[in-house]
Amino acid sequence: MSGRFRLAFVALTFGVVGPAVVIGQQAPPPPVIPMATILRPARVYDGATMHDGWAVVVVDGRITSAGPATDIAPGPPRHGSTIDLPGLTLMPGLVEGHSHLLLHPYNETTWNDQVLREPLAYRVARATVSARDTLLAGITTVRDMGTEGAGYADVGLKRSIDDGVIPGPRMLVSGPAMVATGSYGPKGFAPEITVPQGAEEADGVEGVTRVVRNQIGHGIDFVKIYADYRWGPNGEALPTFSVEEIAAIVATAKSSGRYVAAHASTPEGMRRAILGGVETIDHGDAGTPEIWSLMVEKGVTFCPTLAAGDATAQYAGWKKGQDPEPARLAAKRQTYQAALKAGVKLCFGGDVGVFPHGDNLRELEMMVAAGLPAADATRIATSGNAATFHVGNRLGSVKAGMLADLIAVDGDPTRDLAALRKVRFVMKDGKVYRDK
């Protein structure tokens, strides 16, 4: 065998000459170059400041650049499309801080009957509709504050949204929430009857630690506790957990990278929650100057939920705009205004579920009507809430690297909050869900 023939034989047999002679081997496919979408509105609110004449580039569900439209180019990705949004303000999708997607308005079905009479599958089916309505209203993230008897259905709902099975906002979930044994409901049944509860009961440092760990294992994003509830001798709200129990809950949650939010409406319940280390207090109906000062000192955020009481008063027969305002609503507003004056950090979240999902903005409108400047409200509902809920590194702002959760509204919400009722465009993860 000649040398030339031997070389050819070896090359064909062992593929040593190069890839072109290796039998059955194919050249690798060319790399996929992502497509860029350029959004061109009249102006961009970036979560802190309004910018006229800006444009935003989105690639693979993330913002890759935001700045003057004259300087914007898609860069290495291919230019896939341009979405013109003339006359509109492009801004971060709203982040809502107190929702219950597994509940629906109490004038449709009472809370007790939702917990005890509505099958879980029925509640989840309703929640999928509520999730869609929420997203289309421009709320691209919600903090869901407890399933109220529906176990970990919020974890499953969150997964179905994340996997693209159903449309809905990003969900930050707390599972069943935590209550002190005997404090929550439903109530009013014979003592020998075991009634399902709207939250998970726990007691003592060892007990609350075990329950927090169990909830973490089921996939919650944060822990919600009831620091007080209506379990007094005459049905009045009184504290539930001790400071030591709350501190144990907080320490256990924090060790796993999570935080604790507290339902609290009494001064003592709020005080215990603050000293125990919670990061947000929701409701705060009877907050005092001392409590507001303590919240400022400890950096605790207040979520006033003005809209919930407003809704339940109307369900009870109050004709808003016609009848005199109920005393408890006036007192609630004054309490909120005292917190605002004291410089307490605020959260936007109205206890949605008590009133219809998709109408989340009702809370922010009431906060503004009671004295919060529209510019502050717009910031709180975007970058403010995102930072409070530990997701500010990926949500709530319009800048390179952030997730492309964006909405466009007709008008300037920093001057007139009514613009947020005029949502014309909704994008989440770079996917358009609403366009005009």
Residue, then its C-alpha position, 0 to 999 in steps of 0.5 A: m500500500s502506497g503512502r498516499f493510499r495509507l494516509a487516505f485510508v487512515a483519514l477516512t477510518f479515523g477522521v484525523v484529517g478534519p471535520a469535512v471527512v468525518i462521516g455522519q458529522q454535521a456542522p453546528p447550526p449557526p447561533v440564534i441571534p435574539m430579536a430586539t423590540i424597540l418601544r417608542p413612547a412620548r415619555v418614559y417614567d423610569g421609577a423615579t424620574m420622567h424623561d421626554g423623548w426616551a425609547v426602550v429596547v427589550v431583548d429576551g424578556r429584559i430591558t437592554s437599554a433605555g435612553p434618548a430615542t436618538d441614541i437608541a439602537p438594538g445593538p448586537p441583537r437583530h431589530g425585530s420590531t418597533i412598537d410606537l406608543p405616541g402620546l403615552t407614558l411608558m413606565p414600570g408595571l405596577v407592583e401591588g402590595h396586598s392582594h388575595l387572588l383566592l378571594h372575591p368581593y364579600n358582597e358576592t359571597t361572605w368570607n366565611d362562605q368562601v372559606l367553608r363552602e367554595p371548593l378549592a377547584y372553584r376558588v382556583a378557577r375564579a383566581t385565574v380570572s382575577a389574575r388575568d384582570t389584574l394583569l390587564a389593569g397594569i398590575t404586573t406584580v402582586r404580593d399575595m397576603g394569604t390564601e384564606g383557607a386555600g392552603y398553598a393554592d397561591v404557590g400553584l397559581k404562581r407556578s401556572i403563571d410563571d410557566g405561561v399556562i395562564p396570564g397573570p401578574r408575577m406573584l409573591v406568595s405567603g401560603p396560608a399565613m400564620v395565626a395564634t391558635g384560637s384567634y382566627g376564623p371562621k367562628g361561631f360553631a359548636p365547640e365540639i366541631t372542628v372547623p377549617q381555619g383561614a390561616e395556619e395556627a402556631d404557638g410558642v417559639e418552637g411551634v412557630t419555628r416549625v410552622v415557618r420552616n414548613q411553609i418555606g418548604h412549601g414554596i412561600d416567598f415571605v411569611k405573613i402573620y396576624a399580630d392581632y385579631r378580633w378575638g377579645p372578650n367582646g370581639e375587639a382586636l387584641p394582640t396574638f403572638s408575643v414579641e418572642e414568638i414574632a422574633a423567632i418567626v422573623a429569625t427563621a424566615k430571615s435565615s432562609g432569605r425571607y422577611v415577615a409581613a404583619h397584619a396589625s391594627t392595634p397599637e400593642g399588636m403593631r408595637r410587638a410586630i415592630l420590636g419582633g422585626v417585621e418589615t411591613i405592617d398592614h392595616g394599622d387602623a389605631g396607630t399612634p404617634e409613638i407607633w409611627s415614630l417607632m416605625v420610622e426608627k426601625g424602617v418598617t413600611f406601612c400598608p394602610t389598606l384604606a380601600a378595604g374598609d371603604a368597600t365593606a362599609q358600602y357592602a353594609g349599606w353606606k352610600k358613598g357620596q350621599d351619606p355622611e362618612p362613617a366615623r371609623l372611615a374618617a378615623k382610619r383616614q386621619t390615622y393614615q394622614a398622621a403616618l404620612k405626616a410622620g414620614v412613615k414609609l408607605c406601601f400601595g396595597g388595598d386588600v384586593g379581593v375584599f373588592p374586585h381584582g383589576d380595581n387595585l388602583r382604588e387604594l392608591e387613589m384614596m391615598v392621594a385623595a388623603g394627601l399623598p402627592a401623585a408623584d410619590a404615589t407613582r414612585i411607591a407603586t413602582s420602584g418603592n414597592a419593588a424595593t420594599f418586597h426585595v425585588g427591586n433588583r429586577l422589577g419596578s424600574v426602567k433601566a438596562g438589566m431589569l425584567a421587561d414588565l412595562i405598561a403605557v398609560d395615557g397621561d402623566p401619572t406623576r402629575d395626575l394619578a388618573a392616568l393610571r386608569k388609562v392603561r393602553f399597553v401591558m408587557k410582561d417578560g417581554k410579551v405583550y398582553r395588551d396593546k391599546 
